Amino acid sequence: MGLFYMGSISSSGGIVRFGAFELDGEAGELRNAGTKIRLQEQPLQILQILLEHPGKVISREELR
């Protein structure tokens, strides 16, 4: 089974915005309406990969 995100994604200055969230990949921070959400390293990496390929199904094998 693959994972994918179907929504509006915008990027500027290393920050990716999707829905009410923004991911600062350089700082390794996920924020929801300005509030930091703590993520461990692996979930953060997976989120970054998914956001780099919007609308594409990413298999577990590809994530490894």
PDB file of N, CA, C, O and CB in Angstrom:
ATOM      1  N   MET A   1       0.843  -1.180   0.000  1.00  0.00           N
ATOM      2  CA  MET A   1       0.000   0.000   0.000  1.00  0.00           C
ATOM      3  C   MET A   1       0.882   1.234   0.000  1.00  0.00           C
ATOM      4  O   MET A   1       1.895   1.267   0.700  1.00  0.00           O
ATOM      5  CB  MET A   1      -0.956   0.003   1.213  1.00  0.00           C
ATOM      6  N   GLY A   2       0.519   2.245  -0.769  1.00  0.00           N
ATOM      7  CA  GLY A   2       1.298   3.468  -0.856  1.00  0.00           C
ATOM      8  C   GLY A   2       0.616   4.604  -0.120  1.00  0.00           C
ATOM      9  O   GLY A   2      -0.549   4.506   0.263  1.00  0.00           O
ATOM     10  N   LEU A   3       1.362   5.686   0.070  1.00  0.00           N
ATOM     11  CA  LEU A   3       0.850   6.875   0.726  1.00  0.00           C
ATOM     12  C   LEU A   3       0.910   8.034  -0.243  1.00  0.00           C
ATOM     13  O   LEU A   3       1.844   8.135  -1.038  1.00  0.00           O
ATOM     14  CB  LEU A   3       1.641   7.191   2.008  1.00  0.00           C
ATOM     15  N   PHE A   4      -0.088   8.918  -0.183  1.00  0.00           N
ATOM     16  CA  PHE A   4      -0.023  10.105  -1.010  1.00  0.00           C
ATOM     17  C   PHE A   4      -0.862  11.207  -0.394  1.00  0.00           C
ATOM     18  O   PHE A   4      -1.757  10.949   0.411  1.00  0.00           O
ATOM     19  CB  PHE A   4      -0.491   9.803  -2.435  1.00  0.00           C
ATOM     20  N   TYR A   5      -0.562  12.441  -0.782  1.00  0.00           N
ATOM     21  CA  TYR A   5      -1.288  13.615  -0.301  1.00  0.00           C
ATOM     22  C   TYR A   5      -1.925  14.293  -1.487  1.00  0.00           C
ATOM     23  O   TYR A   5      -1.231  14.636  -2.445  1.00  0.00           O
ATOM     24  CB  TYR A   5      -0.353  14.596   0.464  1.00  0.00           C
ATOM     25  N   MET A   6      -3.237  14.497  -1.452  1.00  0.00           N
ATOM     26  CA  MET A   6      -3.925  15.197  -2.530  1.00  0.00           C
ATOM     27  C   MET A   6      -4.433  16.513  -1.973  1.00  0.00           C
ATOM     28  O   MET A   6      -5.489  16.563  -1.341  1.00  0.00           O
ATOM     29  CB  MET A   6      -5.096  14.340  -3.124  1.00  0.00           C
ATOM     30  N   GLY A   7      -3.693  17.561  -2.203  1.00  0.00           N
ATOM     31  CA  GLY A   7      -4.097  18.868  -1.722  1.00  0.00           C
ATOM     32  C   GLY A   7      -3.198  19.924  -2.317  1.00  0.00           C
ATOM     33  O   GLY A   7      -2.335  19.628  -3.144  1.00  0.00           O
ATOM     34  N   SER A   8      -3.398  21.139  -1.903  1.00  0.00           N
ATOM     35  CA  SER A   8      -2.612  22.250  -2.411  1.00  0.00           C
ATOM     36  C   SER A   8      -1.308  22.365  -1.622  1.00  0.00           C
ATOM     37  O   SER A   8      -1.311  22.396  -0.391  1.00  0.00           O
ATOM     38  CB  SER A   8      -3.414  23.567  -2.334  1.00  0.00           C
ATOM     39  N   ILE A   9      -0.198  22.426  -2.352  1.00  0.00           N
ATOM     40  CA  ILE A   9       1.113  22.529  -1.741  1.00  0.00           C
ATOM     41  C   ILE A   9       1.818  23.723  -2.349  1.00  0.00           C
ATOM     42  O   ILE A   9       1.857  23.875  -3.570  1.00  0.00           O
ATOM     43  CB  ILE A   9       1.937  21.228  -1.936  1.00  0.00           C
ATOM     44  N   SER A  10       2.382  24.579  -1.489  1.00  0.00           N
ATOM     45  CA  SER A  10       3.182  25.690  -1.990  1.00  0.00           C
ATOM     46  C   SER A  10       4.496  25.708  -1.239  1.00  0.00           C
ATOM     47  O   SER A  10       4.582  25.254  -0.098  1.00  0.00           O
ATOM     48  CB  SER A  10       2.435  27.045  -1.840  1.00  0.00           C
ATOM     49  N   SER A  11       5.517  26.238  -1.891  1.00  0.00           N
ATOM     50  CA  SER A  11       6.850  26.232  -1.322  1.00  0.00           C
ATOM     51  C   SER A  11       7.505  27.582  -1.531  1.00  0.00           C
ATOM     52  O   SER A  11       7.405  28.177  -2.603  1.00  0.00           O
ATOM     53  CB  SER A  11       7.701  25.119  -1.938  1.00  0.00           C
ATOM     54  N   SER A  12       8.183  28.062  -0.482  1.00  0.00           N
ATOM     55  CA  SER A  12       8.970  29.283  -0.620  1.00  0.00           C
ATOM     56  C   SER A  12      10.024  29.327   0.477  1.00  0.00           C
ATOM     57  O   SER A  12       9.726  29.100   1.650  1.00  0.00           O
ATOM     58  CB  SER A  12       8.063  30.540  -0.561  1.00  0.00           C
ATOM     59  N   GLY A  13      11.246  29.617   0.089  1.00  0.00           N
ATOM     60  CA  GLY A  13      12.322  29.784   1.062  1.00  0.00           C
ATOM     61  C   GLY A  13      12.571  28.577   1.941  1.00  0.00           C
ATOM     62  O   GLY A  13      12.914  28.738   3.113  1.00  0.00           O
ATOM     63  N   GLY A  14      12.408  27.356   1.407  1.00  0.00           N
ATOM     64  CA  GLY A  14      12.656  26.157   2.203  1.00  0.00           C
ATOM     65  C   GLY A  14      11.479  25.729   3.061  1.00  0.00           C
ATOM     66  O   GLY A  14      11.558  24.725   3.769  1.00  0.00           O
ATOM     67  N   ILE A  15      10.383  26.484   3.003  1.00  0.00           N
ATOM     68  CA  ILE A  15       9.184  26.145   3.774  1.00  0.00           C
ATOM     69  C   ILE A  15       8.113  25.664   2.812  1.00  0.00           C
ATOM     70  O   ILE A  15       7.816  26.325   1.817  1.00  0.00           O
ATOM     71  CB  ILE A  15       8.678  27.365   4.607  1.00  0.00           C
ATOM     72  N   VAL A  16       7.530  24.501   3.117  1.00  0.00           N
ATOM     73  CA  VAL A  16       6.467  23.932   2.297  1.00  0.00           C
ATOM     74  C   VAL A  16       5.162  24.058   3.072  1.00  0.00           C
ATOM     75  O   VAL A  16       5.070  23.622   4.220  1.00  0.00           O
ATOM     76  CB  VAL A  16       6.767  22.437   1.924  1.00  0.00           C
ATOM     77  N   ARG A  17       4.153  24.655   2.443  1.00  0.00           N
ATOM     78  CA  ARG A  17       2.847  24.830   3.078  1.00  0.00           C
ATOM     79  C   ARG A  17       1.839  23.898   2.428  1.00  0.00           C
ATOM     80  O   ARG A  17       1.767  23.788   1.204  1.00  0.00           O
ATOM     81  CB  ARG A  17       2.371  26.302   2.979  1.00  0.00           C
ATOM     82  N   PHE A  18       1.058  23.226   3.279  1.00  0.00           N
ATOM     83  CA  PHE A  18      -0.001  22.338   2.789  1.00  0.00           C
ATOM     84  C   PHE A  18      -1.119  22.363   3.800  1.00  0.00           C
ATOM     85  O   PHE A  18      -0.916  22.054   4.975  1.00  0.00           O
ATOM     86  CB  PHE A  18       0.519  20.876   2.558  1.00  0.00           C
ATOM     87  N   GLY A  19      -2.309  22.733   3.341  1.00  0.00           N
ATOM     88  CA  GLY A  19      -3.434  22.887   4.267  1.00  0.00           C
ATOM     89  C   GLY A  19      -3.089  23.919   5.326  1.00  0.00           C
ATOM     90  O   GLY A  19      -2.577  24.992   5.003  1.00  0.00           O
ATOM     91  N   ALA A  20      -3.362  23.610   6.582  1.00  0.00           N
ATOM     92  CA  ALA A  20      -3.058  24.514   7.691  1.00  0.00           C
ATOM     93  C   ALA A  20      -1.640  24.314   8.221  1.00  0.00           C
ATOM     94  O   ALA A  20      -1.251  24.934   9.211  1.00  0.00           O
ATOM     95  CB  ALA A  20      -4.060  24.312   8.817  1.00  0.00           C
ATOM     96  N   PHE A  21      -0.869  23.446   7.562  1.00  0.00           N
ATOM     97  CA  PHE A  21       0.464  23.090   8.042  1.00  0.00           C
ATOM     98  C   PHE A  21       1.554  23.741   7.217  1.00  0.00           C
ATOM     99  O   PHE A  21       1.341  24.126   6.067  1.00  0.00           O
ATOM    100  CB  PHE A  21       0.643  21.589   8.029  1.00  0.00           C
ATOM    101  N   GLU A  22       2.732  23.858   7.827  1.00  0.00           N
ATOM    102  CA  GLU A  22       3.927  24.238   7.091  1.00  0.00           C
ATOM    103  C   GLU A  22       5.104  23.448   7.641  1.00  0.00           C
ATOM    104  O   GLU A  22       5.245  23.247   8.847  1.00  0.00           O
ATOM    105  CB  GLU A  22       4.187  25.768   7.186  1.00  0.00           C
ATOM    106  N   LEU A  23       5.932  23.014   6.722  1.00  0.00           N
ATOM    107  CA  LEU A  23       7.107  22.220   7.071  1.00  0.00           C
ATOM    108  C   LEU A  23       8.341  23.028   6.719  1.00  0.00           C
ATOM    109  O   LEU A  23       8.543  23.406   5.565  1.00  0.00           O
ATOM    110  CB  LEU A  23       7.108  20.841   6.335  1.00  0.00           C
ATOM    111  N   ASP A  24       9.160  23.287   7.717  1.00  0.00           N
ATOM    112  CA  ASP A  24      10.449  23.941   7.507  1.00  0.00           C
ATOM    113  C   ASP A  24      11.489  22.835   7.503  1.00  0.00           C
ATOM    114  O   ASP A  24      11.959  22.406   8.556  1.00  0.00           O
ATOM    115  CB  ASP A  24      10.755  25.035   8.618  1.00  0.00           C
ATOM    116  N   GLY A  25      11.844  22.374   6.304  1.00  0.00           N
ATOM    117  CA  GLY A  25      12.764  21.254   6.173  1.00  0.00           C
ATOM    118  C   GLY A  25      14.147  21.556   6.695  1.00  0.00           C
ATOM    119  O   GLY A  25      14.815  20.669   7.228  1.00  0.00           O
ATOM    120  N   GLU A  26      14.593  22.799   6.554  1.00  0.00           N
ATOM    121  CA  GLU A  26      15.921  23.175   7.034  1.00  0.00           C
ATOM    122  C   GLU A  26      15.997  23.121   8.551  1.00  0.00           C
ATOM    123  O   GLU A  26      16.996  22.665   9.108  1.00  0.00           O
ATOM    124  CB  GLU A  26      16.288  24.570   6.544  1.00  0.00           C
ATOM    125  N   ALA A  27      14.954  23.581   9.222  1.00  0.00           N
ATOM    126  CA  ALA A  27      14.919  23.564  10.688  1.00  0.00           C
ATOM    127  C   ALA A  27      14.396  22.237  11.223  1.00  0.00           C
ATOM    128  O   ALA A  27      14.530  21.949  12.413  1.00  0.00           O
ATOM    129  CB  ALA A  27      14.053  24.709  11.209  1.00  0.00           C
ATOM    130  N   GLY A  28      13.794  21.418  10.339  1.00  0.00           N
ATOM    131  CA  GLY A  28      13.228  20.152  10.783  1.00  0.00           C
ATOM    132  C   GLY A  28      12.009  20.343  11.662  1.00  0.00           C
ATOM    133  O   GLY A  28      11.812  19.606  12.628  1.00  0.00           O
ATOM    134  N   GLU A  29      11.176  21.348  11.324  1.00  0.00           N
ATOM    135  CA  GLU A  29       9.991  21.659  12.136  1.00  0.00           C
ATOM    136  C   GLU A  29       8.717  21.583  11.311  1.00  0.00           C
ATOM    137  O   GLU A  29       8.671  22.030  10.165  1.00  0.00           O
ATOM    138  CB  GLU A  29      10.120  23.050  12.760  1.00  0.00           C
ATOM    139  N   LEU A  30       7.694  21.013  11.909  1.00  0.00           N
ATOM    140  CA  LEU A  30       6.353  21.017  11.348  1.00  0.00           C
ATOM    141  C   LEU A  30       5.520  21.933  12.227  1.00  0.00           C
ATOM    142  O   LEU A  30       5.571  21.842  13.454  1.00  0.00           O
ATOM    143  CB  LEU A  30       5.740  19.565  11.269  1.00  0.00           C
ATOM    144  N   ARG A  31       4.746  22.823  11.595  1.00  0.00           N
ATOM    145  CA  ARG A  31       3.911  23.744  12.354  1.00  0.00           C
ATOM    146  C   ARG A  31       2.485  23.697  11.836  1.00  0.00           C
ATOM    147  O   ARG A  31       2.242  23.520  10.643  1.00  0.00           O
ATOM    148  CB  ARG A  31       4.465  25.176  12.276  1.00  0.00           C
ATOM    149  N   ASN A  32       1.553  23.858  12.756  1.00  0.00           N
ATOM    150  CA  ASN A  32       0.133  23.949  12.432  1.00  0.00           C
ATOM    151  C   ASN A  32      -0.337  25.292  12.969  1.00  0.00           C
ATOM    152  O   ASN A  32      -0.422  25.493  14.180  1.00  0.00           O
ATOM    153  CB  ASN A  32      -0.701  22.742  13.044  1.00  0.00           C
ATOM    154  N   ALA A  33      -0.641  26.210  12.055  1.00  0.00           N
ATOM    155  CA  ALA A  33      -1.053  27.569  12.432  1.00  0.00           C
ATOM    156  C   ALA A  33      -0.036  28.199  13.382  1.00  0.00           C
ATOM    157  O   ALA A  33      -0.415  28.881  14.334  1.00  0.00           O
ATOM    158  CB  ALA A  33      -2.450  27.549  13.090  1.00  0.00           C
ATOM    159  N   GLY A  34       1.252  27.974  13.129  1.00  0.00           N
ATOM    160  CA  GLY A  34       2.316  28.569  13.924  1.00  0.00           C
ATOM    161  C   GLY A  34       2.740  27.773  15.148  1.00  0.00           C
ATOM    162  O   GLY A  34       3.761  28.088  15.760  1.00  0.00           O
ATOM    163  N   THR A  35       1.984  26.756  15.513  1.00  0.00           N
ATOM    164  CA  THR A  35       2.305  25.933  16.683  1.00  0.00           C
ATOM    165  C   THR A  35       3.185  24.763  16.243  1.00  0.00           C
ATOM    166  O   THR A  35       2.813  24.008  15.344  1.00  0.00           O
ATOM    167  CB  THR A  35       1.001  25.415  17.382  1.00  0.00           C
ATOM    168  N   LYS A  36       4.344  24.612  16.871  1.00  0.00           N
ATOM    169  CA  LYS A  36       5.262  23.532  16.525  1.00  0.00           C
ATOM    170  C   LYS A  36       4.683  22.178  16.909  1.00  0.00           C
ATOM    171  O   LYS A  36       4.103  22.005  17.981  1.00  0.00           O
ATOM    172  CB  LYS A  36       6.611  23.738  17.210  1.00  0.00           C
ATOM    173  N   ILE A  37       4.858  21.227  16.001  1.00  0.00           N
ATOM    174  CA  ILE A  37       4.440  19.847  16.244  1.00  0.00           C
ATOM    175  C   ILE A  37       5.708  19.010  16.243  1.00  0.00           C
ATOM    176  O   ILE A  37       6.458  19.009  15.267  1.00  0.00           O
ATOM    177  CB  ILE A  37       3.398  19.338  15.159  1.00  0.00           C
ATOM    178  N   ARG A  38       5.942  18.305  17.324  1.00  0.00           N
ATOM    179  CA  ARG A  38       7.151  17.496  17.428  1.00  0.00           C
ATOM    180  C   ARG A  38       7.011  16.218  16.617  1.00  0.00           C
ATOM    181  O   ARG A  38       6.043  15.472  16.763  1.00  0.00           O
ATOM    182  CB  ARG A  38       7.453  17.164  18.892  1.00  0.00           C
ATOM    183  N   LEU A  39       7.988  15.984  15.766  1.00  0.00           N
ATOM    184  CA  LEU A  39       8.052  14.747  14.998  1.00  0.00           C
ATOM    185  C   LEU A  39       9.428  14.134  15.185  1.00  0.00           C
ATOM    186  O   LEU A  39      10.436  14.839  15.233  1.00  0.00           O
ATOM    187  CB  LEU A  39       7.754  14.997  13.492  1.00  0.00           C
ATOM    188  N   GLN A  40       9.456  12.814  15.289  1.00  0.00           N
ATOM    189  CA  GLN A  40      10.740  12.134  15.327  1.00  0.00           C
ATOM    190  C   GLN A  40      11.340  12.178  13.927  1.00  0.00           C
ATOM    191  O   GLN A  40      10.650  12.499  12.960  1.00  0.00           O
ATOM    192  CB  GLN A  40      10.590  10.662  15.836  1.00  0.00           C
ATOM    193  N   GLU A  41      12.608  11.859  13.823  1.00  0.00           N
ATOM    194  CA  GLU A  41      13.346  11.982  12.568  1.00  0.00           C
ATOM    195  C   GLU A  41      12.713  11.194  11.413  1.00  0.00           C
ATOM    196  O   GLU A  41      12.545  11.733  10.319  1.00  0.00           O
ATOM    197  CB  GLU A  41      14.767  11.518  12.774  1.00  0.00           C
ATOM    198  N   GLN A  42      12.364   9.934  11.648  1.00  0.00           N
ATOM    199  CA  GLN A  42      11.828   9.114  10.556  1.00  0.00           C
ATOM    200  C   GLN A  42      10.497   9.645  10.013  1.00  0.00           C
ATOM    201  O   GLN A  42      10.366   9.780   8.797  1.00  0.00           O
ATOM    202  CB  GLN A  42      11.646   7.685  11.031  1.00  0.00           C
ATOM    203  N   PRO A  43       9.508   9.953  10.856  1.00  0.00           N
ATOM    204  CA  PRO A  43       8.262  10.514  10.312  1.00  0.00           C
ATOM    205  C   PRO A  43       8.488  11.837   9.586  1.00  0.00           C
ATOM    206  O   PRO A  43       7.808  12.124   8.601  1.00  0.00           O
ATOM    207  CB  PRO A  43       7.249  10.716  11.430  1.00  0.00           C
ATOM    208  N   LEU A  44       9.426  12.638  10.056  1.00  0.00           N
ATOM    209  CA  LEU A  44       9.743  13.896   9.397  1.00  0.00           C
ATOM    210  C   LEU A  44      10.317  13.639   8.004  1.00  0.00           C
ATOM    211  O   LEU A  44       9.948  14.320   7.047  1.00  0.00           O
ATOM    212  CB  LEU A  44      10.732  14.713  10.245  1.00  0.00           C
ATOM    213  N   GLN A  45      11.200  12.679   7.885  1.00  0.00           N
ATOM    214  CA  GLN A  45      11.786  12.335   6.588  1.00  0.00           C
ATOM    215  C   GLN A  45      10.720  11.814   5.620  1.00  0.00           C
ATOM    216  O   GLN A  45      10.729  12.154   4.437  1.00  0.00           O
ATOM    217  CB  GLN A  45      12.895  11.283   6.767  1.00  0.00           C
ATOM    218  N   ILE A  46       9.812  10.997   6.124  1.00  0.00           N
ATOM    219  CA  ILE A  46       8.743  10.458   5.281  1.00  0.00           C
ATOM    220  C   ILE A  46       7.838  11.586   4.786  1.00  0.00           C
ATOM    221  O   ILE A  46       7.462  11.614   3.614  1.00  0.00           O
ATOM    222  CB  ILE A  46       7.916   9.407   6.056  1.00  0.00           C
ATOM    223  N   LEU A  47       7.492  12.507   5.672  1.00  0.00           N
ATOM    224  CA  LEU A  47       6.668  13.649   5.287  1.00  0.00           C
ATOM    225  C   LEU A  47       7.364  14.474   4.209  1.00  0.00           C
ATOM    226  O   LEU A  47       6.721  14.903   3.251  1.00  0.00           O
ATOM    227  CB  LEU A  47       6.357  14.524   6.511  1.00  0.00           C
ATOM    228  N   GLN A  48       8.655  14.699   4.351  1.00  0.00           N
ATOM    229  CA  GLN A  48       9.400  15.459   3.354  1.00  0.00           C
ATOM    230  C   GLN A  48       9.364  14.765   1.994  1.00  0.00           C
ATOM    231  O   GLN A  48       9.179  15.416   0.966  1.00  0.00           O
ATOM    232  CB  GLN A  48      10.849  15.655   3.808  1.00  0.00           C
ATOM    233  N   ILE A  49       9.539  13.466   1.988  1.00  0.00           N
ATOM    234  CA  ILE A  49       9.501  12.705   0.730  1.00  0.00           C
ATOM    235  C   ILE A  49       8.120  12.810   0.084  1.00  0.00           C
ATOM    236  O   ILE A  49       8.015  13.034  -1.122  1.00  0.00           O
ATOM    237  CB  ILE A  49       9.863  11.218   0.978  1.00  0.00           C
ATOM    238  N   LEU A  50       7.073  12.651   0.873  1.00  0.00           N
ATOM    239  CA  LEU A  50       5.715  12.740   0.331  1.00  0.00           C
ATOM    240  C   LEU A  50       5.444  14.118  -0.254  1.00  0.00           C
ATOM    241  O   LEU A  50       4.809  14.235  -1.302  1.00  0.00           O
ATOM    242  CB  LEU A  50       4.686  12.422   1.416  1.00  0.00           C
ATOM    243  N   LEU A  51       5.918  15.156   0.414  1.00  0.00           N
ATOM    244  CA  LEU A  51       5.681  16.512  -0.070  1.00  0.00           C
ATOM    245  C   LEU A  51       6.508  16.840  -1.317  1.00  0.00           C
ATOM    246  O   LEU A  51       6.139  17.719  -2.096  1.00  0.00           O
ATOM    247  CB  LEU A  51       5.993  17.511   1.028  1.00  0.00           C
ATOM    248  N   GLU A  52       7.606  16.143  -1.500  1.00  0.00           N
ATOM    249  CA  GLU A  52       8.427  16.342  -2.699  1.00  0.00           C
ATOM    250  C   GLU A  52       7.778  15.730  -3.935  1.00  0.00           C
ATOM    251  O   GLU A  52       8.144  16.068  -5.060  1.00  0.00           O
ATOM    252  CB  GLU A  52       9.815  15.741  -2.495  1.00  0.00           C
ATOM    253  N   HIS A  53       6.808  14.824  -3.729  1.00  0.00           N
ATOM    254  CA  HIS A  53       6.149  14.131  -4.834  1.00  0.00           C
ATOM    255  C   HIS A  53       4.636  14.231  -4.694  1.00  0.00           C
ATOM    256  O   HIS A  53       3.970  13.209  -4.527  1.00  0.00           O
ATOM    257  CB  HIS A  53       6.584  12.656  -4.887  1.00  0.00           C
ATOM    258  N   PRO A  54       4.077  15.439  -4.758  1.00  0.00           N
ATOM    259  CA  PRO A  54       2.630  15.599  -4.541  1.00  0.00           C
ATOM    260  C   PRO A  54       1.806  14.837  -5.586  1.00  0.00           C
ATOM    261  O   PRO A  54       2.087  14.887  -6.784  1.00  0.00           O
ATOM    262  CB  PRO A  54       2.255  17.088  -4.571  1.00  0.00           C
ATOM    263  N   GLY A  55       0.789  14.138  -5.100  1.00  0.00           N
ATOM    264  CA  GLY A  55      -0.109  13.401  -5.971  1.00  0.00           C
ATOM    265  C   GLY A  55       0.405  12.056  -6.426  1.00  0.00           C
ATOM    266  O   GLY A  55      -0.323  11.308  -7.078  1.00  0.00           O
ATOM    267  N   LYS A  56       1.653  11.726  -6.096  1.00  0.00           N
ATOM    268  CA  LYS A  56       2.233  10.455  -6.507  1.00  0.00           C
ATOM    269  C   LYS A  56       2.124   9.455  -5.351  1.00  0.00           C
ATOM    270  O   LYS A  56       2.341   9.804  -4.190  1.00  0.00           O
ATOM    271  CB  LYS A  56       3.718  10.638  -6.946  1.00  0.00           C
ATOM    272  N   VAL A  57       1.791   8.231  -5.683  1.00  0.00           N
ATOM    273  CA  VAL A  57       1.771   7.167  -4.687  1.00  0.00           C
ATOM    274  C   VAL A  57       3.207   6.724  -4.441  1.00  0.00           C
ATOM    275  O   VAL A  57       3.934   6.412  -5.385  1.00  0.00           O
ATOM    276  CB  VAL A  57       0.877   5.965  -5.150  1.00  0.00           C
ATOM    277  N   ILE A  58       3.616   6.695  -3.179  1.00  0.00           N
ATOM    278  CA  ILE A  58       4.969   6.296  -2.795  1.00  0.00           C
ATOM    279  C   ILE A  58       4.870   4.974  -2.046  1.00  0.00           C
ATOM    280  O   ILE A  58       4.193   4.874  -1.023  1.00  0.00           O
ATOM    281  CB  ILE A  58       5.669   7.397  -1.915  1.00  0.00           C
ATOM    282  N   SER A  59       5.548   3.971  -2.564  1.00  0.00           N
ATOM    283  CA  SER A  59       5.487   2.645  -1.918  1.00  0.00           C
ATOM    284  C   SER A  59       6.440   2.591  -0.727  1.00  0.00           C
ATOM    285  O   SER A  59       7.331   3.430  -0.584  1.00  0.00           O
ATOM    286  CB  SER A  59       5.837   1.519  -2.933  1.00  0.00           C
ATOM    287  N   ARG A  60       6.236   1.598   0.114  1.00  0.00           N
ATOM    288  CA  ARG A  60       7.139   1.389   1.251  1.00  0.00           C
ATOM    289  C   ARG A  60       8.564   1.143   0.775  1.00  0.00           C
ATOM    290  O   ARG A  60       9.527   1.607   1.386  1.00  0.00           O
ATOM    291  CB  ARG A  60       6.660   0.208   2.110  1.00  0.00           C
ATOM    292  N   GLU A  61       8.683   0.408  -0.320  1.00  0.00           N
ATOM    293  CA  GLU A  61      10.020   0.112  -0.861  1.00  0.00           C
ATOM    294  C   GLU A  61      10.747   1.381  -1.261  1.00  0.00           C
ATOM    295  O   GLU A  61      11.948   1.518  -1.028  1.00  0.00           O
ATOM    296  CB  GLU A  61       9.918  -0.826  -2.066  1.00  0.00           C
ATOM    297  N   GLU A  62      10.008   2.323  -1.874  1.00  0.00           N
ATOM    298  CA  GLU A  62      10.615   3.594  -2.274  1.00  0.00           C
ATOM    299  C   GLU A  62      11.033   4.420  -1.058  1.00  0.00           C
ATOM    300  O   GLU A  62      12.029   5.141  -1.109  1.00  0.00           O
ATOM    301  CB  GLU A  62       9.640   4.397  -3.141  1.00  0.00           C
ATOM    302  N   LEU A  63      10.281   4.316   0.025  1.00  0.00           N
ATOM    303  CA  LEU A  63      10.622   5.068   1.236  1.00  0.00           C
ATOM    304  C   LEU A  63      11.881   4.535   1.906  1.00  0.00           C
ATOM    305  O   LEU A  63      12.591   5.273   2.590  1.00  0.00           O
ATOM    306  CB  LEU A  63       9.466   5.027   2.219  1.00  0.00           C
ATOM    307  N   ARG A  64      12.150   3.254   1.705  1.00  0.00           N
ATOM    308  CA  ARG A  64      13.340   2.655   2.303  1.00  0.00           C
ATOM    309  C   ARG A  64      14.529   3.076   1.511  1.00  0.00           C
ATOM    310  O   ARG A  64      15.653   2.689   1.832  1.00  0.00           O
ATOM    311  CB  ARG A  64      13.243   1.124   2.364  1.00  0.00           C
TER     312      ARG A  64
END
